[in-house]
């Protein structure tokens, strides 16, 4: 089946590639990574998400885009490529917002081996760069056929409305999973009303909803984002185990994994949701994509939602993050993020 990010058609479940070079321990072998991406396409995935900066912490900024571009090149026009841009006030002062975006987009297209990008996200808003100017420039890129649509990430409802009024937004990529449900009350109603897709990153809560992480789990000291995920502190992982117990009960009854149940839950809940789980392992990727085949009846969804609503979630990152001169400041939790 297919879903829509405003006018862009994509598969029910996409693939997120941040973890291939950043944020989650070891990186896969190059040929293995290419094979995994192509295997996803072979089973029906048509939505592939990357960013210009993925890889910069341990390798070089363009590496993730280059990998995705190489992998999808044989079938590029059959898939939707999404990438993300960050622009700094210094660039804007020298080139203007439009000039800065064009420079970044040209590099991304070269990396992705394409002459257009389907979905171009502003990776984070910046307090020193007017969002209305970004939206206006994105509209020009759309009119010229360089991008098909544009999006925002970790954005508030007010900023989404501001941007959408200038140039219609195709998708919002915000944090959304069973542990982080802010979007249900804020962003999602507006997205549903206006045909905007909601693309949840970290839909499996950085692996927690797989049931394989525990308070004794050890994360890498360098470039492992899980060290900063509030729900994955040792204390909070213990406190959040009731969520895993609940998932196990429902998953066993359905004959699926907890990961598949977690993804199927958000797919069944909203028609505009397209999660992009970020597994690197080929078997896990295929497991994620198979979640689109899991059918949750209305009565099952009601029971699951009722049970989730009765649980207390410990640890909260929030969904509003804007950049300023202290890059990646999270308005909700007062922490800094660089991913």
Secondary structure by P-SEA (a helix, b strand, c coil): ccccccccccccbbbbcccccccccccccaaaaaaaaaaaaaacccbbbbcccccccccccaaaaaaaaaaaccccccbbbbbbbbbcaaaaacccaaaaaaaaaaaaaaaaccccccbbbcccccccccaaaaaaaaaaaaaaccccccccccccaaaaaaaaaacccccccccccccccccccccaaaaaacbbbbbbcccccccccccccccccccccccccccccccccaaaaaaaaaaaaaaaaaaaaacccaaaaaaaaaaaacccbbbbbbbccaaaaaaaaacccccccaaaaaaaaaaaaacccccccccbbbbcccccccccccccccc
